[in-house]
Amino acid sequence: MTGFHLAILTNMGLRAAVSHVPIAQWLAAIQEVALQNPKLDDALRDRLVRAIAELNAVVECLESR
């Protein structure tokens, strides 16, 4: 995404809106969209799944505090 697109989203209030959505929901959405990318090979897909799992573990730890 370009800086131009990010500026438009910021002006639309998306930055404020996303701050109210739990990070776990963002991770689930990112994983769902990213795994549909036909350009991902198996190795990259595995790395993405592991990274999302690690980020989910961090989220769980932060939410338990």
GIBEL-V341017 format. One line per field, one symbol per residue. psi: psi as a letter, one per 30 degrees, with the letter a starting at -180 (. if undefined). burial: 1 if it has 9 or more other ideal C-beta (glycine too) atoms within 8 Angstrom, else 0. A space follows every 10 residues. Layout:
psi->???
burial->???
This chain:
psi->kleeeeeeee ffgeeeefff kkeeeeeeee eeeeffjffk leeeeeeeee eeeeeeeeee eeff.
burial->0000010011 0000000000 0001011001 1001100001 0000100110 0100110010 00000
